Amino acid sequence: MKYVRVRLRQPDRMLHPMQQFIRDEDVVRYEELLTWNFQVGDDVEHELFYVEAPERDRYVAQLETVDSVRWYDLTPIDDVSFYLYVCQETLEERMAWRQAFAALDLVVVPPIVYDQDARFYMTIVGRGEGIETVFDGLPADFEADVLEIGEYDRRHAHIAGDLTDRQFDAVRAAVEAGYYEVPRDGDLAAVADALDCAESTASNVLRRAEASVMARLVDGYGSPE
C-alpha cells in the first residue's frame, strides 16, 4: 500500500468562497477538514472543520454570505479555535478534482489542511498504479506538487515521516510520561527507562525527533516559497 503527500492549488475559478476569504483576508490562522460525508453525484455534503481564527465574527459573517451553505453549527473551543459542522451544496467546480481521485480507487486520509495561499495539503493512499497516475485526471490549470511518497505506515504519519523507529518510540514514551504536559508531569528519566538508555541519550533522541517534526511542519504546512 502506497501513500503520496501532495500540495494542490486550484485556479481562481474553482476556489470555494471560503478559500478565497482565507487567502484574501488575514482572519484564518489555520484550518483543516477533519472528516466529511459525500459521494460523487450527491448534491449536498456534510463536513467537519477545525478552525483557528482570532476574528471569529468575521469568519462567521463571511460564511453566512456563501450561497451553497445550507446550514452550519459552530462549537467554540476557546477564544481562537472552534469546530465547524457544515452542510452545503456540492459545487460543480469541486467535483472536477474529486472525480480524478475516485476513478483511481484512492482514499484520502484526513485531515486536509488549508493554508493562506489557497493551497491545500492531502495524504492519499492506494495501490501503486493508482498513486503513480494520481494527477492524470486533474484539470490542466490545477497545480499539484508531490511532497513525499512511499509505503504507508500509520505509525509514522506524514508530519513524522522522517522519524526513525527509535525516535518515534522516544516521542511516544515522552507523551505517555507527561513530558510534554504544561506544567510538565514527566521527566527524561521516564523516557530513558522506556528506551533502556541513559538520560543524555534519551535527550539527544528526543531533540532529533523534535527537530525533524518541526522542520516537516514548516515545510509541509504553508512555508513561504
N, CA, C and O of each residue as an XYZ file, in Angstrom:
900
protein
N       0.837     -1.182      0.000
C       0.000      0.000      0.000
C       0.881      1.244      0.000
O       1.763      1.397      0.844
N       0.629      2.122     -0.951
C       1.435      3.322     -1.107
C       0.678      4.551     -0.608
O      -0.550      4.553     -0.529
N       1.439      5.598     -0.272
C       0.821      6.878      0.031
C       1.579      7.965     -0.706
O       2.752      7.813     -1.046
N       0.886      9.055     -0.943
C       1.523     10.234     -1.509
C       0.993     11.443     -0.768
O      -0.211     11.583     -0.555
N       1.892     12.297     -0.386
C       1.550     13.551      0.286
C       1.662     14.647     -0.761
O       2.728     14.843     -1.344
N       0.552     15.374     -1.007
C       0.526     16.321     -2.114
C       0.092     17.698     -1.636
O      -0.591     17.850     -0.624
N       0.515     18.693     -2.404
C       0.067     20.071     -2.214
C      -0.627     20.489     -3.497
O      -0.060     20.369     -4.583
N      -1.852     20.979     -3.376
C      -2.668     21.322     -4.533
C      -3.075     22.783     -4.479
O      -3.293     23.353     -3.410
N      -3.170     23.365     -5.648
C      -3.685     24.737     -5.748
C      -4.666     24.780     -6.908
O      -4.319     24.444     -8.041
N      -5.888     25.194     -6.619
C      -6.895     25.315     -7.649
C      -6.811     26.681     -8.323
O      -6.402     27.654     -7.689
N      -7.185     26.770     -9.580
C      -7.278     28.091    -10.209
C      -8.387     28.895     -9.547
O      -9.291     28.332     -8.930
N      -8.311     30.204     -9.680
C      -9.282     31.083     -9.012
C     -10.720     30.715     -9.359
O     -11.605     30.830     -8.511
N     -10.965     30.281    -10.577
C     -12.340     29.983    -10.990
C     -12.933     28.812    -10.217
O     -14.152     28.645    -10.189
N     -12.084     27.998     -9.589
C     -12.544     26.813     -8.883
C     -12.546     26.983     -7.369
O     -12.994     26.086     -6.654
N     -12.061     28.101     -6.872
C     -11.945     28.281     -5.434
C     -13.315     28.402     -4.767
O     -14.207     29.090     -5.262
N     -13.457     27.723     -3.644
C     -14.635     27.912     -2.813
C     -14.570     29.316     -2.212
O     -13.477     29.812     -1.937
N     -15.708     29.960     -2.004
C     -15.679     31.323     -1.434
C     -14.918     31.423     -0.121
O     -14.291     32.448      0.144
N     -14.956     30.380      0.709
C     -14.225     30.441      1.969
C     -12.723     30.307      1.755
O     -11.940     30.853      2.532
N     -12.308     29.591      0.714
C     -10.888     29.541      0.378
C     -10.396     30.912     -0.087
O      -9.294     31.338      0.261
N     -11.216     31.589     -0.867
C     -10.864     32.941     -1.281
C     -10.747     33.857     -0.064
O      -9.848     34.696      0.010
N     -11.645     33.691      0.867
C     -11.635     34.507      2.081
C     -10.361     34.258      2.892
O      -9.733     35.203      3.370
N      -9.985     32.996      3.043
C      -8.762     32.664      3.779
C      -7.552     33.299      3.111
O      -6.650     33.792      3.788
N      -7.533     33.285      1.790
C      -6.393     33.839      1.053
C      -6.356     35.362      1.114
O      -5.288     35.949      1.287
N      -7.501     36.000      0.974
C      -7.541     37.443      0.790
C      -7.624     38.235      2.090
O      -7.261     39.411      2.121
N      -8.098     37.601      3.166
C      -8.281     38.304      4.437
C      -7.424     37.646      5.516
O      -7.337     36.420      5.595
N      -6.807     38.459      6.326
C      -5.946     37.940      7.390
C      -6.791     37.624      8.622
O      -6.694     38.292      9.652
N      -7.615     36.600      8.493
C      -8.543     36.234      9.553
C      -8.275     34.819     10.058
O      -8.261     34.574     11.264
N      -8.067     33.905      9.138
C      -7.900     32.495      9.498
C      -6.421     32.176      9.654
O      -5.637     32.351      8.722
N      -6.051     31.711     10.828
C      -4.672     31.333     11.097
C      -4.383     29.901     10.681
O      -3.272     29.580     10.258
N      -5.390     29.041     10.804
C      -5.208     27.623     10.479
C      -6.583     27.008     10.275
O      -7.527     27.318     11.003
N      -6.691     26.128      9.272
C      -7.951     25.426      9.049
C      -7.676     24.059      8.467
O      -6.832     23.908      7.584
N      -8.392     23.057      8.964
C      -8.281     21.727      8.403
C      -9.651     21.062      8.360
O     -10.495     21.270      9.233
N      -9.847     20.261      7.322
C     -11.054     19.463      7.168
C     -10.799     18.118      7.826
O      -9.973     17.331      7.361
N     -11.525     17.860      8.924
C     -11.277     16.672      9.724
C     -11.934     15.429      9.137
O     -11.325     14.360      9.103
N     -13.162     15.565      8.680
C     -13.866     14.435      8.074
C     -15.022     14.966      7.253
O     -15.395     16.133      7.377
N     -15.589     14.116      6.415
C     -16.635     14.561      5.503
C     -17.487     13.369      5.100
O     -17.108     12.216      5.306
N     -18.636     13.665      4.526
C     -19.552     12.639      4.063
C     -20.172     13.103      2.755
O     -21.082     13.931      2.745
N     -19.672     12.563      1.659
C     -20.254     12.862      0.362
C     -19.860     11.763     -0.616
O     -18.888     11.040     -0.396
N     -20.609     11.649     -1.677
C     -20.321     10.715     -2.743
C     -20.463     11.446     -4.061
O     -21.210     12.418     -4.171
N     -19.736     10.967     -5.060
C     -19.856     11.572     -6.384
C     -21.299     11.449     -6.849
O     -21.858     10.352     -6.856
N     -21.902     12.558     -7.234
C     -23.283     12.549     -7.675
C     -24.246     13.136     -6.655
O     -25.356     13.530     -7.011
N     -23.834     13.200     -5.384
C     -24.688     13.817     -4.369
C     -24.755     15.321     -4.580
O     -23.821     15.926     -5.108
N     -25.871     15.923     -4.163
C     -25.985     17.373     -4.326
C     -25.651     18.127     -3.056
O     -25.557     19.354     -3.080
N     -25.465     17.413     -1.924
C     -25.050     18.058     -0.692
C     -23.936     17.247     -0.038
O     -23.759     16.065     -0.330
N     -23.192     17.895      0.846
C     -22.130     17.232      1.583
C     -22.095     17.781      3.002
O     -22.457     18.931      3.250
N     -21.654     16.940      3.923
C     -21.514     17.337      5.321
C     -20.038     17.254      5.684
O     -19.372     16.265      5.379
N     -19.535     18.285      6.330
C     -18.103     18.365      6.605
C     -17.864     18.903      8.015
O     -18.624     19.729      8.522
N     -16.802     18.419      8.625
C     -16.398     18.886      9.950
C     -15.015     19.505      9.844
O     -14.056     18.843      9.447
N     -14.917     20.792     10.203
C     -13.665     21.536     10.146
C     -13.181     21.866     11.552
O     -13.969     22.008     12.486
N     -11.865     21.984     11.673
C     -11.246     22.620     12.835
C     -10.631     23.915     12.338
O      -9.888     23.912     11.356
N     -10.933     25.024     13.007
C     -10.513     26.341     12.529
C      -9.895     27.129     13.672
O     -10.370     27.085     14.807
N      -8.832     27.848     13.356
C      -8.258     28.831     14.274
C      -8.362     30.200     13.609
O      -7.674     30.496     12.633
N      -9.240     31.019     14.167
C      -9.484     32.344     13.593
C      -9.700     33.332     14.733
O     -10.781     33.360     15.322
N      -8.699     34.139     15.054
C      -8.844     35.108     16.148
C     -10.045     36.035     15.979
O     -10.639     36.474     16.963
N     -10.401     36.333     14.719
C     -11.579     37.175     14.456
C     -12.725     36.279     14.001
O     -13.092     36.262     12.826
N     -13.279     35.540     14.948
C     -14.313     34.557     14.618
C     -15.544     35.204     13.993
O     -16.151     34.633     13.087
N     -15.911     36.377     14.466
C     -17.117     37.036     13.949
C     -16.989     37.319     12.457
O     -17.961     37.180     11.714
N     -15.815     37.708     12.020
C     -15.619     37.965     10.588
C     -15.712     36.678      9.784
O     -16.241     36.670      8.672
N     -15.198     35.593     10.348
C     -15.291     34.289      9.678
C     -16.757     33.892      9.509
O     -17.182     33.501      8.421
N     -17.522     33.996     10.589
C     -18.931     33.615     10.552
C     -19.709     34.512      9.593
O     -20.560     34.033      8.843
N     -19.419     35.810      9.617
C     -20.115     36.741      8.721
C     -19.870     36.359      7.261
O     -20.786     36.419      6.441
N     -18.639     35.968      6.938
C     -18.336     35.547      5.582
C     -19.048     34.238      5.245
O     -19.585     34.085      4.148
N     -19.052     33.310      6.177
C     -19.696     32.013      5.957
C     -21.168     32.194      5.616
O     -21.704     31.474      4.774
N     -21.816     33.140      6.256
C     -23.241     33.353      6.045
C     -23.548     33.984      4.694
O     -24.711     34.036      4.295
N     -22.543     34.459      3.987
C     -22.758     35.008      2.649
C     -22.618     33.965      1.558
O     -22.918     34.244      0.397
N     -22.161     32.752      1.913
C     -21.910     31.708      0.914
C     -23.227     31.030      0.549
O     -23.854     30.385      1.390
N     -23.637     31.177     -0.684
C     -24.936     30.668     -1.134
C     -25.051     29.153     -1.018
O     -26.141     28.631     -0.787
N     -23.944     28.449     -1.175
C     -24.012     26.986     -1.173
C     -24.180     26.396      0.224
O     -24.524     25.221      0.352
N     -23.948     27.179      1.265
C     -24.081     26.692      2.641
C     -25.556     26.678      3.030
O     -26.213     27.719      3.049
N     -26.068     25.488      3.339
C     -27.469     25.366      3.750
C     -27.633     25.632      5.242
O     -28.567     26.321      5.652
N     -26.740     25.095      6.044
C     -26.745     25.377      7.475
C     -25.385     25.008      8.050
O     -24.605     24.286      7.429
N     -25.118     25.512      9.236
C     -23.863     25.183      9.901
C     -24.072     25.203     11.408
O     -25.027     25.795     11.911
N     -23.172     24.553     12.110
C     -23.184     24.522     13.575
C     -21.752     24.751     14.035
O     -20.849     24.012     13.643
N     -21.540     25.754     14.850
C     -20.200     26.123     15.299
C     -20.081     25.865     16.796
O     -20.927     26.295     17.581
N     -19.020     25.159     17.183
C     -18.762     24.862     18.587
C     -17.423     25.459     18.996
O     -16.382     24.968     18.561
N     -17.418     26.511     19.825
C     -16.151     27.123     20.249
C     -15.330     26.178     21.125
O     -15.879     25.406     21.911
N     -14.022     26.250     20.978
C     -13.088     25.538     21.850
C     -12.488     26.526     22.851
O     -12.457     26.276     24.056
N     -12.012     27.653     22.319
C     -11.514     28.745     23.145
C     -11.751     30.040     22.378
O     -12.578     30.074     21.467
N     -11.040     31.097     22.732
C     -11.272     32.387     22.083
C     -10.853     32.412     20.622
O     -11.288     33.279     19.864
N     -10.019     31.474     20.226
C      -9.470     31.476     18.866
C      -9.979     30.317     18.030
O     -10.300     30.507     16.857
N     -10.062     29.135     18.593
C     -10.338     27.926     17.818
C     -11.765     27.430     18.008
O     -12.397     27.691     19.032
N     -12.263     26.709     17.005
C     -13.616     26.176     17.059
C     -13.759     25.048     16.035
O     -12.964     24.913     15.105
N     -14.810     24.242     16.247
C     -15.207     23.237     15.271
C     -16.374     23.796     14.459
O     -17.236     24.500     14.986
N     -16.382     23.474     13.188
C     -17.457     23.909     12.301
C     -18.025     22.695     11.584
O     -17.325     22.023     10.826
N     -19.295     22.423     11.831
C     -20.008     21.357     11.133
C     -20.928     22.032     10.134
O     -21.776     22.839     10.515
N     -20.769     21.709      8.862
C     -21.479     22.458      7.835
C     -22.111     21.512      6.816
O     -21.532     20.492      6.442
N     -23.301     21.877      6.384
C     -23.969     21.201      5.275
C     -24.033     22.183      4.122
O     -24.545     23.293      4.266
N     -23.514     21.775      2.986
C     -23.521     22.672      1.851
C     -23.738     21.912      0.555
O     -23.466     20.716      0.454
N     -24.230     22.634     -0.419
C     -24.425     22.054     -1.744
C     -23.066     21.807     -2.391
O     -22.139     22.605     -2.251
N     -22.970     20.704     -3.091
C     -21.716     20.374     -3.772
C     -21.579     21.230     -5.023
O     -22.435     21.206     -5.906
N     -20.497     21.980     -5.083
C     -20.250     22.851     -6.226
C     -19.646     22.053     -7.376
O     -18.820     21.166     -7.162
N     -20.059     22.372     -8.580
C     -19.567     21.661     -9.759
C     -18.056     21.766     -9.870
O     -17.396     20.817    -10.294
N     -17.505     22.907     -9.493
C     -16.067     23.102     -9.594
C     -15.293     22.124     -8.706
O     -14.190     21.711     -9.062
N     -15.855     21.753     -7.564
C     -15.163     20.869     -6.635
C     -15.179     19.424     -7.119
O     -14.313     18.631     -6.749
N     -16.164     19.085     -7.944
C     -16.257     17.710     -8.418
C     -15.162     17.381     -9.431
O     -14.823     16.210     -9.606
N     -14.611     18.377    -10.092
C     -13.626     18.136    -11.143
C     -12.420     17.370    -10.622
O     -11.972     16.420    -11.264
N     -11.883     17.766     -9.463
C     -10.705     17.074     -8.944
C     -11.085     15.863     -8.106
O     -10.303     14.917     -8.014
N     -12.257     15.865     -7.495
C     -12.684     14.692     -6.732
C     -12.855     13.478     -7.639
O     -12.472     12.365     -7.276
N     -13.427     13.695     -8.814
C     -13.649     12.587     -9.735
C     -12.339     11.975    -10.206
O     -12.273     10.777    -10.482
N     -11.298     12.794    -10.297
C      -9.996     12.267    -10.716
C      -9.484     11.243     -9.713
O      -8.895     10.238    -10.110
N      -9.696     11.478     -8.425
C      -9.260     10.544     -7.399
C     -10.179      9.334     -7.316
O      -9.714      8.205     -7.157
N     -11.490      9.569     -7.424
C     -12.447      8.476     -7.302
C     -12.235      7.423     -8.381
O     -12.412      6.231     -8.131
N     -11.857      7.855     -9.576
C     -11.669      6.924    -10.687
C     -10.486      5.993    -10.479
O     -10.379      4.973    -11.160
N      -9.590      6.325     -9.545
C      -8.371      5.541     -9.331
C      -8.453      4.653     -8.088
O      -7.458      4.037     -7.706
N      -9.611      4.581     -7.461
C      -9.784      3.762     -6.256
C      -8.805      4.177     -5.161
O      -8.177      3.330     -4.525
N      -8.683      5.471     -4.948
C      -7.800      6.004     -3.919
C      -8.626      6.519     -2.748
O      -9.806      6.832     -2.909
N      -8.018      6.606     -1.580
C      -8.686      7.195     -0.426
C      -7.832      8.334      0.110
O      -6.603      8.292      0.054
N      -8.500      9.337      0.624
C      -7.829     10.467      1.246
C      -7.838     10.255      2.755
O      -8.887     10.007      3.350
N      -6.657     10.355      3.371
C      -6.533     10.201      4.818
C      -6.598     11.588      5.447
O      -5.709     12.409      5.223
N      -7.639     11.858      6.230
C      -7.738     13.194      6.836
C      -6.652     13.429      7.871
O      -6.069     12.483      8.401
N      -6.380     14.725      8.159
C      -7.117     15.898      7.689
C      -6.595     16.425      6.357
O      -5.498     16.081      5.916
N      -7.408     17.266      5.731
C      -6.962     18.093      4.611
C      -6.687     19.477      5.190
O      -7.566     20.077      5.808
N      -5.492     19.977      4.996
C      -5.077     21.239      5.610
C      -5.052     22.347      4.558
O      -4.508     22.174      3.467
N      -5.649     23.481      4.904
C      -5.700     24.640      4.015
C      -4.725     25.705      4.519
O      -4.618     25.934      5.723
N      -4.021     26.347      3.602
C      -3.127     27.418      4.016
C      -3.650     28.759      3.527
O      -4.716     28.827      2.915
N      -2.907     29.819      3.792
C      -3.365     31.169      3.486
C      -3.034     31.597      2.064
O      -3.209     32.758      1.695
N      -2.553     30.646      1.271
C      -2.268     30.936     -0.132
C      -3.196     30.134     -1.043
O      -2.878     29.879     -2.205
N      -4.349     29.743     -0.494
C      -5.367     28.992     -1.248
C      -4.874     27.630     -1.706
O      -5.386     27.078     -2.679
N      -3.886     27.088     -1.014
C      -3.424     25.735     -1.294
C      -3.974     24.794     -0.233
O      -4.338     25.219      0.863
N      -4.030     23.510     -0.570
C      -4.402     22.543      0.441
C      -3.531     21.300      0.308
O      -3.011     20.986     -0.763
N      -3.391     20.604      1.434
C      -2.445     19.503      1.565
C      -3.211     18.230      1.898
O      -4.053     18.219      2.796
N      -2.911     17.151      1.166
C      -3.638     15.904      1.326
C      -2.668     14.725      1.376
O      -1.606     14.751      0.755
N      -3.052     13.699      2.122
C      -2.379     12.416      2.079
C      -3.318     11.423      1.418
O      -4.443     11.221      1.875
N      -2.854     10.807      0.346
C      -3.676      9.895     -0.447
C      -3.059      8.507     -0.386
O      -1.847      8.351     -0.533
N      -3.898      7.500     -0.170
C      -3.437      6.119     -0.036
C      -4.100      5.253     -1.095
O      -5.278      5.424     -1.409
N      -3.329      4.324     -1.639
C      -3.884      3.403     -2.628
C      -2.836      2.440     -3.116
O      -1.749      2.345     -2.546
N      -3.164      1.721     -4.181
C      -2.212      0.805     -4.783
C      -1.214      1.585     -5.637
O      -1.473      2.719     -6.040
N      -0.102      0.973     -5.896
C       0.979      1.667     -6.581
C       0.585      2.281     -7.902
O       0.957      3.417     -8.195
N      -0.183      1.527     -8.725
C      -0.521      2.034    -10.046
C      -1.442      3.252     -9.970
O      -1.355      4.148    -10.809
N      -2.329      3.290     -8.963
C      -3.196      4.448     -8.812
C      -2.434      5.661     -8.337
O      -2.670      6.772     -8.812
N      -1.512      5.460     -7.394
C      -0.709      6.556     -6.872
C       0.120      7.191     -7.974
O       0.262      8.413     -8.025
N       0.665      6.369     -8.850
C       1.552      6.876     -9.896
C       0.826      7.754    -10.908
O       1.450      8.579    -11.576
N      -0.479      7.581    -11.022
C      -1.244      8.365    -12.009
C      -2.234      9.299    -11.336
O      -3.226      9.701    -11.944
N      -1.967      9.646    -10.080
C      -2.928     10.391     -9.277
C      -3.296     11.736     -9.879
O      -4.415     12.205     -9.676
N      -2.396     12.366    -10.608
C      -2.659     13.702    -11.135
C      -3.186     13.700    -12.567
O      -3.526     14.756    -13.101
N      -3.257     12.545    -13.183
C      -3.570     12.496    -14.612
C      -4.925     13.089    -14.957
O      -5.079     13.697    -16.017
N      -5.924     12.921    -14.071
C      -7.262     13.382    -14.391
C      -7.594     14.762    -13.891
O      -8.729     15.214    -14.041
N      -6.623     15.453    -13.292
C      -6.892     16.793    -12.772
C      -7.009     17.804    -13.912
O      -6.403     17.618    -14.967
N      -7.780     18.868    -13.709
C      -7.854     19.923    -14.726
C      -6.465     20.461    -15.062
O      -5.573     20.464    -14.214
N      -6.291     20.909    -16.285
C      -4.973     21.314    -16.771
C      -4.394     22.483    -15.979
O      -3.176     22.579    -15.828
N      -5.244     23.367    -15.475
C      -4.745     24.540    -14.752
C      -4.701     24.313    -13.246
O      -4.614     25.270    -12.477
N      -4.759     23.088    -12.832
C      -4.647     22.703    -11.431
C      -3.173     22.487    -11.112
O      -2.517     21.694    -11.786
N      -2.636     23.167    -10.105
C      -1.234     22.996     -9.725
C      -1.121     21.898     -8.676
O      -1.850     21.906     -7.684
N      -0.210     20.953     -8.891
C      -0.054     19.828     -7.978
C       1.423     19.520     -7.790
O       2.177     19.409     -8.757
N       1.826     19.384     -6.532
C       3.206     19.049     -6.197
C       3.223     17.851     -5.260
O       2.444     17.780     -4.310
N       4.122     16.909     -5.540
C       4.316     15.765     -4.653
C       5.330     16.162     -3.588
O       6.460     16.530     -3.905
N       4.921     16.085     -2.322
C       5.809     16.412     -1.219
C       6.567     15.184     -0.727
O       7.725     15.288     -0.324
N       5.920     14.025     -0.760
C       6.584     12.783     -0.386
C       5.740     11.611     -0.859
O       4.536     11.742     -1.083
N       6.388     10.473     -1.005
C       5.713      9.269     -1.467
C       6.424      8.062     -0.874
O       7.639      8.093     -0.681
N       5.687      7.007     -0.586
C       6.318      5.826     -0.014
C       5.303      4.801      0.434
O       4.126      4.884      0.083
N       5.761      3.827      1.213
C       4.881      2.826      1.796
C       4.127      3.451      2.966
O       4.722      4.116      3.814
N       2.821      3.233      3.004
C       2.020      3.845      4.056
C       2.213      3.111      5.371
O       2.176      1.882      5.423
N       2.419      3.882      6.435
C       2.569      3.345      7.779
C       1.923      4.342      8.723
O       2.462      5.430      8.929
N       0.778      3.997      9.303
C       0.041      4.951     10.117
C       0.814      5.373     11.359
O       0.542      6.433     11.925
N       1.780      4.552     11.794
C       2.571      4.930     12.963
C       3.424      6.154     12.670
O       3.728      6.944     13.564
N       3.805      6.301     11.410
C       4.650      7.419     11.003
C       3.850      8.289     10.043
O       4.096      8.302      8.837
N       2.888      9.015     10.605
C       2.067      9.889      9.774
C       2.941     10.924      9.096
O       4.099     11.099      9.472
N       2.395     11.619      8.090
C       3.207     12.482      7.236
C       4.053     13.481      8.019
O       5.188     13.768      7.640
N       3.502     14.008      9.108
C       4.270     15.020      9.837
C       5.455     14.408     10.560
O       6.397     15.112     10.921
N       5.411     13.089     10.773
C       6.505     12.398     11.455
C       7.241     11.463     10.498
O       7.907     10.520     10.924
N       7.116     11.733      9.220
C       7.620     10.792      8.234
C       9.112     10.557      8.270
O       9.570      9.506      7.822
N       9.892     11.501      8.787
C      11.340     11.351      8.805
C      11.867     10.727     10.086
O      13.075     10.533     10.222
N      10.989     10.409     11.027
C      11.448      9.863     12.295
C      11.888      8.410     12.140
O      11.257      7.627     11.430
N      12.976      8.070     12.813
C      13.359      6.667     12.902
C      12.438      5.981     13.916
O      11.733      6.647     14.673
N      12.450      4.644     13.923
C      11.626      3.916     14.884
C      11.988      4.299     16.321
O      11.112      4.438     17.175
N      13.287      4.468     16.577
C      13.718      4.808     17.933
C      13.245      6.210     18.320
O      12.824      6.430     19.455
N      13.314      7.154     17.384
C      12.830      8.499     17.664
C      11.327      8.496     17.925
O      10.846      9.184     18.825
N      10.592      7.723     17.136
C       9.150      7.642     17.341
C       8.838      7.037     18.705
O       7.950      7.517     19.409
N       9.571      5.977     19.085
C       9.373      5.356     20.396
C       9.681      6.339     21.526
O       9.013      6.341     22.560
N      10.703      7.173     21.315
C      11.059      8.157     22.335
C       9.962      9.198     22.506
O       9.615      9.554     23.632
N       9.413      9.689     21.394
C       8.340     10.675     21.466
C       7.104     10.070     22.131
O       6.458     10.709     22.961
N       6.787      8.834     21.758
C       5.631      8.177     22.372
C       5.838      8.007     23.878
O       4.917      8.241     24.660
N       7.033      7.605     24.283
C       7.322      7.446     25.708
C       7.215      8.777     26.432
O       6.720      8.838     27.557
N       7.680      9.849     25.786
C       7.617     11.171     26.403
C       6.176     11.626     26.586
O       5.821     12.179     27.627
N       5.352     11.392     25.579
C       3.935     11.765     25.673
C       3.259     10.982     26.792
O       2.536     11.548     27.611
N       3.503      9.666     26.816
C       2.871      8.819     27.826
C       3.343      9.168     29.239
O       2.601      8.991     30.205
N       4.558      9.656     29.354
C       5.095     10.004     30.671
C       4.665     11.393     31.132
O       4.887     11.755     32.287
N       4.054     12.174     30.246
C       3.659     13.528     30.607
C       4.762     14.553     30.416
O       4.698     15.652     30.966
N       5.775     14.193     29.635
C       6.925     15.075     29.435
C       6.524     16.381     28.737
O       7.131     17.427     28.967
N       5.487     16.308     27.878
C       5.067     17.492     27.132
C       3.863     18.195     27.758
O       3.332     19.144     27.182
N       3.439     17.741     28.913
C       2.333     18.417     29.582
C       2.788     19.784     30.105
O       3.976     20.024     30.321
N       1.808     20.670     30.301
C       2.089     22.006     30.857
C       1.210     22.193     32.093
O      -0.005     22.327     31.947
N       1.770     22.206     33.297
C       3.201     22.012     33.597
C       3.628     20.567     33.374
O       2.793     19.663     33.347
N       4.904     20.357     33.216
C       5.450     19.042     32.881
C       5.256     18.062     34.038
O       5.588     18.353     35.187
N       4.705     16.881     33.697
C       4.476     15.834     34.706
C       5.595     14.806     34.735
O       5.909     14.256     35.790
N       6.196     14.544     33.581
C       7.244     13.526     33.489
C       8.593     14.149     33.222
O       8.701     15.351     32.979
N       9.626     13.318     33.269
C      10.974     13.825     33.029
C      11.727     12.869     32.107
O      11.197     11.845     31.676
N      12.976     13.232     31.818
C      13.786     12.425     30.915
C      14.062     11.031     31.468
O      14.293     10.093     30.705
N      14.041     10.895     32.784
C      14.300      9.583     33.384
C      13.272      8.563     32.916
O      13.609      7.408     32.657
N      12.004      8.997     32.808
C      10.956      8.088     32.353
C      11.176      7.690     30.895
O      10.968      6.535     30.526
N      11.592      8.642     30.074
C      11.864      8.334     28.664
C      13.061      7.403     28.557
O      13.042      6.445     27.783
N      14.095      7.681     29.329
C      15.290      6.829     29.319
C      14.954      5.411     29.759
O      15.471      4.449     29.191
N      14.093      5.271     30.763
C      13.694      3.939     31.215
C      12.968      3.187     30.096
O      13.210      2.000     29.877
N      12.083      3.883     29.395
C      11.336      3.241     28.317
C      12.244      2.807     27.173
O      12.001      1.788     26.527
N      13.301      3.594     26.926
C      14.231      3.272     25.839
C      15.393      2.409     26.301
O      16.180      1.926     25.487
N      15.499      2.215     27.620
C      16.605      1.448     28.199
C      17.940      2.068     27.814
O      18.819      1.398     27.271
N      18.079      3.363     28.105
C      19.300      4.083     27.773
C      19.553      5.142     28.828
O      18.749      5.320     29.742
N      20.652      5.834     28.705
C      20.978      6.921     29.623
C      20.111      8.143     29.324
O      19.608      8.304     28.212
N      19.944      9.001     30.332
C      19.131     10.197     30.139
C      19.704     11.108     29.053
O      18.951     11.726     28.301
N      21.022     11.192     28.971
C      21.637     12.034     27.943
C      21.310     11.509     26.548
O      21.088     12.284     25.617
N      21.284     10.177     26.416
C      20.932      9.576     25.122
C      19.475      9.841     24.794
O      19.140     10.184     23.660
N      18.601      9.680     25.793
C      17.175      9.948     25.576
C      16.956     11.397     25.162
O      16.133     11.676     24.290
N      17.681     12.310     25.775
C      17.563     13.717     25.432
C      17.964     13.965     23.984
O      17.284     14.699     23.267
N      19.065     13.356     23.551
C      19.515     13.531     22.173
C      18.518     12.966     21.175
O      18.260     13.580     20.140
N      17.952     11.796     21.480
C      16.971     11.179     20.576
C      15.736     12.061     20.467
O      15.220     12.272     19.369
N      15.259     12.576     21.592
C      14.092     13.449     21.583
C      14.347     14.731     20.809
O      13.493     15.172     20.039
N      15.516     15.333     21.006
C      15.821     16.588     20.326
C      15.889     16.386     18.818
O      15.439     17.245     18.060
N      16.444     15.264     18.373
C      16.497     14.981     16.937
C      15.087     14.758     16.377
O      14.763     15.204     15.277
N      14.260     14.062     17.157
C      12.882     13.836     16.724
C      12.120     15.153     16.631
O      11.407     15.398     15.658
N      12.274     15.994     17.642
C      11.582     17.274     17.656
C      12.039     18.163     16.502
O      11.223     18.842     15.879
N      13.327     18.160     16.217
C      13.844     18.962     15.110
C      13.264     18.488     13.786
O      12.935     19.302     12.923
N      13.137     17.179     13.621
C      12.588     16.628     12.390
C      11.125     16.994     12.218
O      10.700     17.395     11.135
N      10.351     16.854     13.299
C       8.925     17.151     13.232
C       8.697     18.640     12.959
O       7.841     18.989     12.146
N       9.440     19.513     13.620
C       9.249     20.942     13.422
C       9.615     21.364     11.998
O       8.947     22.206     11.398
N      10.679     20.771     11.468
C      11.064     21.086     10.092
C       9.992     20.617      9.116
O       9.672     21.324      8.160
N       9.430     19.419      9.351
C       8.377     18.915      8.485
C       7.121     19.769      8.595
O       6.440     20.002      7.596
N       6.814     20.231      9.783
C       5.645     21.073      9.978
C       5.750     22.358      9.170
O       4.793     22.770      8.514
N       6.920     22.985      9.222
C       7.115     24.230      8.491
C       7.128     23.990      6.982
O       6.541     24.761      6.223
N       7.797     22.922      6.551
C       7.892     22.636      5.123
C       6.561     22.204      4.532
O       6.253     22.527      3.384
N       5.768     21.473      5.315
C       4.559     20.873      4.777
C       3.301     21.688      4.911
O       2.312     21.396      4.238
N       3.299     22.712      5.764
C       2.088     23.438      6.014
C       2.250     24.924      5.794
O       2.148     25.732      6.717
N       2.504     25.255      4.555
C       2.413     26.658      4.197
C       3.651     27.481      4.402
O       3.547     28.691      4.604
N       4.826     26.880      4.359
C       6.027     27.688      4.451
C       6.139     28.550      3.195
O       5.733     28.110      2.120
N       6.668     29.744      3.301
C       6.763     30.617      2.138
C       7.701     30.049      1.107
O       8.696     29.410      1.447
N       7.389     30.279     -0.155
C       8.235     29.776     -1.239
C       9.190     30.849     -1.700
O       9.988     30.618     -2.609
